[in-house]
Amino acid sequence: MADIELNILGCGSALPTTHHLPSSQVLRVRNKLFMIDCGEGAQLQFRRQKLRFTQLQHIFISHLHGDHCFGLPGLISTLDLIGQTREMVIHAHADAEKTLKPMLDYFCREQPFKLRFNAIVPGECIYEDRTLTVKTLPLKHRVPTCGFLFEEKEKQRHLIGEMVAFYNIPVKQIPDIKAGADFITPDGEVIPNNRLTREADKPVRYAYCSDTLYHEKLIPYIEGVDLLYHESTFTEGLAERARETFHSTALQAAKIAQKAQVKQLLLGHYSARYTDDHVFLQEARTVFPHTLLANEGMVLPITGK
């Protein structure tokens, strides 16, 4: 199992269909789960994919359209029923608290955990722990909307076990060696770090770009990411409809991926008018060959290689 995996819970757009659920994803970073958008049925998909509710503490909502947040009441109710006790943080536009909290308070009056809303705006770091940061990305939609950039922090170098044993390096000096320090033997000989360690794994970067017009100002923020999820509600035949509704086509998503030189593109948020998702893939791959289609149940490892 990879250290970081993306689980697709839903990848459809606003109008319900029989083959796609509304937008929702879960990014697993080792033993922590981060939910990204929470469309209807998200808690059911959570169960189906055998994800652990106890590992979820942060939910990131890109914008306040129903297909991205109507799953919250059901999810919070489920957490209440299973006896969740850890604080749950919802990172969303400031209006989320005044619109959603009254409903959550009504249906989950005696929940055993604290529910906290964190108001977000584009361009801010909204989460940080020992290994990861989450920043908001500027998107262009009909209502205030943010994407999210998940970035691992720089990792430590890998110890070469046989060299550590050969030089009998004390355990207390191991953290310094992993951080890049040289080792000085009791005789005063300096052993360079590159003889004791191997290069660290590259940090993983994942960018989530939900509903948005084609928006080139996004490119500097996502340049070179390992995986870019970018909405592709329409194909180019409906480019005018995409512009009117502040959405993107598959070709436009591919152009963003190409210009940002990302490693891989994942399409989603398909309009209900399409019965064959592969039209999105065919269109995008004419510009950016390293393109995949999101689908419910997909588990996609993300690596920095």
Contacts in CASP RR format, 6 or more apart in sequence:
PFRMAT RR
TARGET T0000
AUTHOR 0000-0000-0000
METHOD contacts of the structure
MODEL  1
MADIELNILGCGSALPTTHHLPSSQVLRVRNKLFMIDCGEGAQLQFRRQK
LRFTQLQHIFISHLHGDHCFGLPGLISTLDLIGQTREMVIHAHADAEKTL
KPMLDYFCREQPFKLRFNAIVPGECIYEDRTLTVKTLPLKHRVPTCGFLF
EEKEKQRHLIGEMVAFYNIPVKQIPDIKAGADFITPDGEVIPNNRLTREA
DKPVRYAYCSDTLYHEKLIPYIEGVDLLYHESTFTEGLAERARETFHSTA
LQAAKIAQKAQVKQLLLGHYSARYTDDHVFLQEARTVFPHTLLANEGMVL
PITGK
2 301 0 8 1.000
2 302 0 8 1.000
2 303 0 8 1.000
3 29 0 8 1.000
3 30 0 8 1.000
3 204 0 8 1.000
4 27 0 8 1.000
4 28 0 8 1.000
4 29 0 8 1.000
4 30 0 8 1.000
4 152 0 8 1.000
4 204 0 8 1.000
4 206 0 8 1.000
4 301 0 8 1.000
4 302 0 8 1.000
4 303 0 8 1.000
5 27 0 8 1.000
5 28 0 8 1.000
5 299 0 8 1.000
5 300 0 8 1.000
5 301 0 8 1.000
5 302 0 8 1.000
6 25 0 8 1.000
6 26 0 8 1.000
6 27 0 8 1.000
6 28 0 8 1.000
6 206 0 8 1.000
6 227 0 8 1.000
6 229 0 8 1.000
6 266 0 8 1.000
6 298 0 8 1.000
6 299 0 8 1.000
6 300 0 8 1.000
6 302 0 8 1.000
7 25 0 8 1.000
7 26 0 8 1.000
7 27 0 8 1.000
7 28 0 8 1.000
7 49 0 8 1.000
7 51 0 8 1.000
7 297 0 8 1.000
7 298 0 8 1.000
7 299 0 8 1.000
8 25 0 8 1.000
8 294 0 8 1.000
8 295 0 8 1.000
8 296 0 8 1.000
8 297 0 8 1.000
8 298 0 8 1.000
8 299 0 8 1.000
8 300 0 8 1.000
9 21 0 8 1.000
9 24 0 8 1.000
9 25 0 8 1.000
9 26 0 8 1.000
9 41 0 8 1.000
9 42 0 8 1.000
9 45 0 8 1.000
9 46 0 8 1.000
9 49 0 8 1.000
9 296 0 8 1.000
9 297 0 8 1.000
10 20 0 8 1.000
10 21 0 8 1.000
10 22 0 8 1.000
10 23 0 8 1.000
10 24 0 8 1.000
10 25 0 8 1.000
10 39 0 8 1.000
10 42 0 8 1.000
10 45 0 8 1.000
10 294 0 8 1.000
10 296 0 8 1.000
11 20 0 8 1.000
11 21 0 8 1.000
11 23 0 8 1.000
11 268 0 8 1.000
11 269 0 8 1.000
11 270 0 8 1.000
11 294 0 8 1.000
11 295 0 8 1.000
11 296 0 8 1.000
12 20 0 8 1.000
12 21 0 8 1.000
12 22 0 8 1.000
12 23 0 8 1.000
12 67 0 8 1.000
12 268 0 8 1.000
12 269 0 8 1.000
12 270 0 8 1.000
12 272 0 8 1.000
13 20 0 8 1.000
13 22 0 8 1.000
13 23 0 8 1.000
13 67 0 8 1.000
13 233 0 8 1.000
13 269 0 8 1.000
13 270 0 8 1.000
13 271 0 8 1.000
13 272 0 8 1.000
14 22 0 8 1.000
14 65 0 8 1.000
14 66 0 8 1.000
14 67 0 8 1.000
15 271 0 8 1.000
15 272 0 8 1.000
16 22 0 8 1.000
16 40 0 8 1.000
16 272 0 8 1.000
17 272 0 8 1.000
20 270 0 8 1.000
20 272 0 8 1.000
20 296 0 8 1.000
21 39 0 8 1.000
21 40 0 8 1.000
21 41 0 8 1.000
21 42 0 8 1.000
21 45 0 8 1.000
21 296 0 8 1.000
22 39 0 8 1.000
22 40 0 8 1.000
22 41 0 8 1.000
22 66 0 8 1.000
22 67 0 8 1.000
22 68 0 8 1.000
22 70 0 8 1.000
22 71 0 8 1.000
23 37 0 8 1.000
23 39 0 8 1.000
23 62 0 8 1.000
23 67 0 8 1.000
23 68 0 8 1.000
23 210 0 8 1.000
23 269 0 8 1.000
24 35 0 8 1.000
24 36 0 8 1.000
24 37 0 8 1.000
24 38 0 8 1.000
24 39 0 8 1.000
24 41 0 8 1.000
24 42 0 8 1.000
24 45 0 8 1.000
24 71 0 8 1.000
25 35 0 8 1.000
25 36 0 8 1.000
25 37 0 8 1.000
25 208 0 8 1.000
25 229 0 8 1.000
26 33 0 8 1.000
26 34 0 8 1.000
26 35 0 8 1.000
26 36 0 8 1.000
26 46 0 8 1.000
26 49 0 8 1.000
26 51 0 8 1.000
26 56 0 8 1.000
27 33 0 8 1.000
27 34 0 8 1.000
27 36 0 8 1.000
27 150 0 8 1.000
27 206 0 8 1.000
28 34 0 8 1.000
28 51 0 8 1.000
28 55 0 8 1.000
29 131 0 8 1.000
29 132 0 8 1.000
29 150 0 8 1.000
29 152 0 8 1.000
30 131 0 8 1.000
31 55 0 8 1.000
32 55 0 8 1.000
32 57 0 8 1.000
32 129 0 8 1.000
33 51 0 8 1.000
33 52 0 8 1.000
33 55 0 8 1.000
33 56 0 8 1.000
33 57 0 8 1.000
34 56 0 8 1.000
34 58 0 8 1.000
34 59 0 8 1.000
34 60 0 8 1.000
34 134 0 8 1.000
34 150 0 8 1.000
35 42 0 8 1.000
35 56 0 8 1.000
35 58 0 8 1.000
35 59 0 8 1.000
35 60 0 8 1.000
35 75 0 8 1.000
36 60 0 8 1.000
36 62 0 8 1.000
36 148 0 8 1.000
36 208 0 8 1.000
37 60 0 8 1.000
37 61 0 8 1.000
37 62 0 8 1.000
37 68 0 8 1.000
37 69 0 8 1.000
37 210 0 8 1.000
38 59 0 8 1.000
38 61 0 8 1.000
38 68 0 8 1.000
38 69 0 8 1.000
38 70 0 8 1.000
38 71 0 8 1.000
38 72 0 8 1.000
38 75 0 8 1.000
39 66 0 8 1.000
39 67 0 8 1.000
39 68 0 8 1.000
39 69 0 8 1.000
39 70 0 8 1.000
39 71 0 8 1.000
39 72 0 8 1.000
40 67 0 8 1.000
40 70 0 8 1.000
40 71 0 8 1.000
41 71 0 8 1.000
41 74 0 8 1.000
42 71 0 8 1.000
42 75 0 8 1.000
43 71 0 8 1.000
43 74 0 8 1.000
43 75 0 8 1.000
43 78 0 8 1.000
45 296 0 8 1.000
45 297 0 8 1.000
46 53 0 8 1.000
46 75 0 8 1.000
46 78 0 8 1.000
48 297 0 8 1.000
49 297 0 8 1.000
49 299 0 8 1.000
53 78 0 8 1.000
53 79 0 8 1.000
53 82 0 8 1.000
53 84 0 8 1.000
54 84 0 8 1.000
54 86 0 8 1.000
56 79 0 8 1.000
56 88 0 8 1.000
57 86 0 8 1.000
57 87 0 8 1.000
57 88 0 8 1.000
57 89 0 8 1.000
58 88 0 8 1.000
58 89 0 8 1.000
58 91 0 8 1.000
58 127 0 8 1.000
58 134 0 8 1.000
59 72 0 8 1.000
59 75 0 8 1.000
59 88 0 8 1.000
59 89 0 8 1.000
59 90 0 8 1.000
59 91 0 8 1.000
60 91 0 8 1.000
60 92 0 8 1.000
60 126 0 8 1.000
60 134 0 8 1.000
60 148 0 8 1.000
60 208 0 8 1.000
61 68 0 8 1.000
61 69 0 8 1.000
61 72 0 8 1.000
61 90 0 8 1.000
61 91 0 8 1.000
61 92 0 8 1.000
61 93 0 8 1.000
61 96 0 8 1.000
62 68 0 8 1.000
62 139 0 8 1.000
62 145 0 8 1.000
62 146 0 8 1.000
62 147 0 8 1.000
62 148 0 8 1.000
62 208 0 8 1.000
62 210 0 8 1.000
62 211 0 8 1.000
63 93 0 8 1.000
63 139 0 8 1.000
63 141 0 8 1.000
63 143 0 8 1.000
63 144 0 8 1.000
63 145 0 8 1.000
63 146 0 8 1.000
63 210 0 8 1.000
63 211 0 8 1.000
64 92 0 8 1.000
64 93 0 8 1.000
64 95 0 8 1.000
64 96 0 8 1.000
64 99 0 8 1.000
64 143 0 8 1.000
64 144 0 8 1.000
65 143 0 8 1.000
65 211 0 8 1.000
68 210 0 8 1.000
68 211 0 8 1.000
69 92 0 8 1.000
69 96 0 8 1.000
69 100 0 8 1.000
72 90 0 8 1.000
72 100 0 8 1.000
72 104 0 8 1.000
73 100 0 8 1.000
73 103 0 8 1.000
73 104 0 8 1.000
73 107 0 8 1.000
76 88 0 8 1.000
76 104 0 8 1.000
76 107 0 8 1.000
76 108 0 8 1.000
76 111 0 8 1.000
76 115 0 8 1.000
77 107 0 8 1.000
77 108 0 8 1.000
79 88 0 8 1.000
79 111 0 8 1.000
79 113 0 8 1.000
80 108 0 8 1.000
80 110 0 8 1.000
80 111 0 8 1.000
80 112 0 8 1.000
80 113 0 8 1.000
83 112 0 8 1.000
83 113 0 8 1.000
84 111 0 8 1.000
84 112 0 8 1.000
84 113 0 8 1.000
85 112 0 8 1.000
85 113 0 8 1.000
86 113 0 8 1.000
87 113 0 8 1.000
87 114 0 8 1.000
87 115 0 8 1.000
87 116 0 8 1.000
88 113 0 8 1.000
88 114 0 8 1.000
88 115 0 8 1.000
88 116 0 8 1.000
89 116 0 8 1.000
89 117 0 8 1.000
89 118 0 8 1.000
90 96 0 8 1.000
90 100 0 8 1.000
90 115 0 8 1.000
90 116 0 8 1.000
90 117 0 8 1.000
90 118 0 8 1.000
91 118 0 8 1.000
91 120 0 8 1.000
91 126 0 8 1.000
91 127 0 8 1.000
91 134 0 8 1.000
92 100 0 8 1.000
92 117 0 8 1.000
92 118 0 8 1.000
92 119 0 8 1.000
92 120 0 8 1.000
93 119 0 8 1.000
93 120 0 8 1.000
93 143 0 8 1.000
93 144 0 8 1.000
93 146 0 8 1.000
94 119 0 8 1.000
96 117 0 8 1.000
96 119 0 8 1.000
97 117 0 8 1.000
97 119 0 8 1.000
100 117 0 8 1.000
101 115 0 8 1.000
101 117 0 8 1.000
104 115 0 8 1.000
108 115 0 8 1.000
118 126 0 8 1.000
120 126 0 8 1.000
120 136 0 8 1.000
120 146 0 8 1.000
121 136 0 8 1.000
121 146 0 8 1.000
122 136 0 8 1.000
122 137 0 8 1.000
122 138 0 8 1.000
122 139 0 8 1.000
122 146 0 8 1.000
122 147 0 8 1.000
123 135 0 8 1.000
123 136 0 8 1.000
123 137 0 8 1.000
123 138 0 8 1.000
123 146 0 8 1.000
123 221 0 8 1.000
124 135 0 8 1.000
124 136 0 8 1.000
125 133 0 8 1.000
125 134 0 8 1.000
125 135 0 8 1.000
126 134 0 8 1.000
126 135 0 8 1.000
126 136 0 8 1.000
127 133 0 8 1.000
127 134 0 8 1.000
128 134 0 8 1.000
130 153 0 8 1.000
131 152 0 8 1.000
131 153 0 8 1.000
132 150 0 8 1.000
132 151 0 8 1.000
132 152 0 8 1.000
132 153 0 8 1.000
133 150 0 8 1.000
133 151 0 8 1.000
133 153 0 8 1.000
134 148 0 8 1.000
134 149 0 8 1.000
134 150 0 8 1.000
134 151 0 8 1.000
135 148 0 8 1.000
135 149 0 8 1.000
135 151 0 8 1.000
135 221 0 8 1.000
136 146 0 8 1.000
136 147 0 8 1.000
136 148 0 8 1.000
136 149 0 8 1.000
137 146 0 8 1.000
137 147 0 8 1.000
137 148 0 8 1.000
137 149 0 8 1.000
137 207 0 8 1.000
137 208 0 8 1.000
137 209 0 8 1.000
137 218 0 8 1.000
137 221 0 8 1.000
137 222 0 8 1.000
138 146 0 8 1.000
138 147 0 8 1.000
138 215 0 8 1.000
138 217 0 8 1.000
138 218 0 8 1.000
138 221 0 8 1.000
139 145 0 8 1.000
139 146 0 8 1.000
139 147 0 8 1.000
139 209 0 8 1.000
139 210 0 8 1.000
139 211 0 8 1.000
139 212 0 8 1.000
139 215 0 8 1.000
139 218 0 8 1.000
140 212 0 8 1.000
140 213 0 8 1.000
140 215 0 8 1.000
140 246 0 8 1.000
141 210 0 8 1.000
141 211 0 8 1.000
141 212 0 8 1.000
141 213 0 8 1.000
141 246 0 8 1.000
141 247 0 8 1.000
142 245 0 8 1.000
142 246 0 8 1.000
145 210 0 8 1.000
145 211 0 8 1.000
145 212 0 8 1.000
147 207 0 8 1.000
147 208 0 8 1.000
147 209 0 8 1.000
147 210 0 8 1.000
148 207 0 8 1.000
148 208 0 8 1.000
149 205 0 8 1.000
149 206 0 8 1.000
149 207 0 8 1.000
149 208 0 8 1.000
149 221 0 8 1.000
149 222 0 8 1.000
149 225 0 8 1.000
150 204 0 8 1.000
150 205 0 8 1.000
150 206 0 8 1.000
150 207 0 8 1.000
150 208 0 8 1.000
151 203 0 8 1.000
151 204 0 8 1.000
151 205 0 8 1.000
152 203 0 8 1.000
152 204 0 8 1.000
152 205 0 8 1.000
153 203 0 8 1.000
154 200 0 8 1.000
154 203 0 8 1.000
155 200 0 8 1.000
155 201 0 8 1.000
155 202 0 8 1.000
155 203 0 8 1.000
156 178 0 8 1.000
156 179 0 8 1.000
156 180 0 8 1.000
156 200 0 8 1.000
157 177 0 8 1.000
157 178 0 8 1.000
157 179 0 8 1.000
157 180 0 8 1.000
157 193 0 8 1.000
157 197 0 8 1.000
157 198 0 8 1.000
157 199 0 8 1.000
157 200 0 8 1.000
158 178 0 8 1.000
158 197 0 8 1.000
158 198 0 8 1.000
158 199 0 8 1.000
158 200 0 8 1.000
158 201 0 8 1.000
159 174 0 8 1.000
159 177 0 8 1.000
159 178 0 8 1.000
159 196 0 8 1.000
159 197 0 8 1.000
160 195 0 8 1.000
160 196 0 8 1.000
160 197 0 8 1.000
160 198 0 8 1.000
163 195 0 8 1.000
163 196 0 8 1.000
164 174 0 8 1.000
164 177 0 8 1.000
164 196 0 8 1.000
167 183 0 8 1.000
167 185 0 8 1.000
167 191 0 8 1.000
167 196 0 8 1.000
169 177 0 8 1.000
169 183 0 8 1.000
169 196 0 8 1.000
173 181 0 8 1.000
173 183 0 8 1.000
177 183 0 8 1.000
177 193 0 8 1.000
177 196 0 8 1.000
177 197 0 8 1.000
178 197 0 8 1.000
180 193 0 8 1.000
180 197 0 8 1.000
181 193 0 8 1.000
182 190 0 8 1.000
182 191 0 8 1.000
182 192 0 8 1.000
182 193 0 8 1.000
183 190 0 8 1.000
183 191 0 8 1.000
183 193 0 8 1.000
183 196 0 8 1.000
184 190 0 8 1.000
184 191 0 8 1.000
185 191 0 8 1.000
201 304 0 8 1.000
201 305 0 8 1.000
202 304 0 8 1.000
202 305 0 8 1.000
203 304 0 8 1.000
204 226 0 8 1.000
204 302 0 8 1.000
204 303 0 8 1.000
204 304 0 8 1.000
205 224 0 8 1.000
205 225 0 8 1.000
205 226 0 8 1.000
205 227 0 8 1.000
205 304 0 8 1.000
206 225 0 8 1.000
206 226 0 8 1.000
206 227 0 8 1.000
206 228 0 8 1.000
206 229 0 8 1.000
206 302 0 8 1.000
207 221 0 8 1.000
207 222 0 8 1.000
207 225 0 8 1.000
207 227 0 8 1.000
207 228 0 8 1.000
207 229 0 8 1.000
207 262 0 8 1.000
208 229 0 8 1.000
209 218 0 8 1.000
209 222 0 8 1.000
209 228 0 8 1.000
209 229 0 8 1.000
209 230 0 8 1.000
209 231 0 8 1.000
209 256 0 8 1.000
210 231 0 8 1.000
210 269 0 8 1.000
211 231 0 8 1.000
211 233 0 8 1.000
211 246 0 8 1.000
211 247 0 8 1.000
211 269 0 8 1.000
212 218 0 8 1.000
212 231 0 8 1.000
212 246 0 8 1.000
212 247 0 8 1.000
212 248 0 8 1.000
213 242 0 8 1.000
213 243 0 8 1.000
213 246 0 8 1.000
213 247 0 8 1.000
213 248 0 8 1.000
214 248 0 8 1.000
214 249 0 8 1.000
214 252 0 8 1.000
214 255 0 8 1.000
214 256 0 8 1.000
215 256 0 8 1.000
216 256 0 8 1.000
216 259 0 8 1.000
218 256 0 8 1.000
218 260 0 8 1.000
219 256 0 8 1.000
219 259 0 8 1.000
219 260 0 8 1.000
222 228 0 8 1.000
222 256 0 8 1.000
222 260 0 8 1.000
222 262 0 8 1.000
223 260 0 8 1.000
223 261 0 8 1.000
223 262 0 8 1.000
224 260 0 8 1.000
224 261 0 8 1.000
224 262 0 8 1.000
224 263 0 8 1.000
225 260 0 8 1.000
225 262 0 8 1.000
225 263 0 8 1.000
226 262 0 8 1.000
226 263 0 8 1.000
226 264 0 8 1.000
226 302 0 8 1.000
226 303 0 8 1.000
226 304 0 8 1.000
227 262 0 8 1.000
227 263 0 8 1.000
227 264 0 8 1.000
227 265 0 8 1.000
227 266 0 8 1.000
227 300 0 8 1.000
227 302 0 8 1.000
228 256 0 8 1.000
228 257 0 8 1.000
228 260 0 8 1.000
228 262 0 8 1.000
228 264 0 8 1.000
228 265 0 8 1.000
228 266 0 8 1.000
229 266 0 8 1.000
229 267 0 8 1.000
229 268 0 8 1.000
229 294 0 8 1.000
230 248 0 8 1.000
230 253 0 8 1.000
230 256 0 8 1.000
230 257 0 8 1.000
230 265 0 8 1.000
230 266 0 8 1.000
230 267 0 8 1.000
230 268 0 8 1.000
231 247 0 8 1.000
231 248 0 8 1.000
231 253 0 8 1.000
231 267 0 8 1.000
231 268 0 8 1.000
231 269 0 8 1.000
232 248 0 8 1.000
232 249 0 8 1.000
232 250 0 8 1.000
232 252 0 8 1.000
232 253 0 8 1.000
232 267 0 8 1.000
232 268 0 8 1.000
232 269 0 8 1.000
232 270 0 8 1.000
232 280 0 8 1.000
232 284 0 8 1.000
233 242 0 8 1.000
233 245 0 8 1.000
233 247 0 8 1.000
233 248 0 8 1.000
233 249 0 8 1.000
233 269 0 8 1.000
233 270 0 8 1.000
233 271 0 8 1.000
234 241 0 8 1.000
234 242 0 8 1.000
234 247 0 8 1.000
234 248 0 8 1.000
234 249 0 8 1.000
234 250 0 8 1.000
234 271 0 8 1.000
235 249 0 8 1.000
235 250 0 8 1.000
235 251 0 8 1.000
235 274 0 8 1.000
235 279 0 8 1.000
235 280 0 8 1.000
235 283 0 8 1.000
236 249 0 8 1.000
236 250 0 8 1.000
236 251 0 8 1.000
236 283 0 8 1.000
237 249 0 8 1.000
238 249 0 8 1.000
238 271 0 8 1.000
239 249 0 8 1.000
239 252 0 8 1.000
241 247 0 8 1.000
242 248 0 8 1.000
242 249 0 8 1.000
242 252 0 8 1.000
247 269 0 8 1.000
248 256 0 8 1.000
249 283 0 8 1.000
250 267 0 8 1.000
250 279 0 8 1.000
250 280 0 8 1.000
250 281 0 8 1.000
250 283 0 8 1.000
250 284 0 8 1.000
251 283 0 8 1.000
251 284 0 8 1.000
251 286 0 8 1.000
251 287 0 8 1.000
253 265 0 8 1.000
253 267 0 8 1.000
253 284 0 8 1.000
254 265 0 8 1.000
254 283 0 8 1.000
254 284 0 8 1.000
254 285 0 8 1.000
254 286 0 8 1.000
254 287 0 8 1.000
254 288 0 8 1.000
254 291 0 8 1.000
255 287 0 8 1.000
255 288 0 8 1.000
257 265 0 8 1.000
257 284 0 8 1.000
257 287 0 8 1.000
257 288 0 8 1.000
257 290 0 8 1.000
257 291 0 8 1.000
258 287 0 8 1.000
258 288 0 8 1.000
263 290 0 8 1.000
263 304 0 8 1.000
264 290 0 8 1.000
264 291 0 8 1.000
264 292 0 8 1.000
265 284 0 8 1.000
265 288 0 8 1.000
265 290 0 8 1.000
265 291 0 8 1.000
265 292 0 8 1.000
266 291 0 8 1.000
266 292 0 8 1.000
266 293 0 8 1.000
266 294 0 8 1.000
266 300 0 8 1.000
267 280 0 8 1.000
267 281 0 8 1.000
267 284 0 8 1.000
267 291 0 8 1.000
267 292 0 8 1.000
267 293 0 8 1.000
267 294 0 8 1.000
268 280 0 8 1.000
268 293 0 8 1.000
268 294 0 8 1.000
270 277 0 8 1.000
270 280 0 8 1.000
274 280 0 8 1.000
277 293 0 8 1.000
277 295 0 8 1.000
278 293 0 8 1.000
280 293 0 8 1.000
281 291 0 8 1.000
281 292 0 8 1.000
281 293 0 8 1.000
284 291 0 8 1.000
285 291 0 8 1.000
292 300 0 8 1.000
END
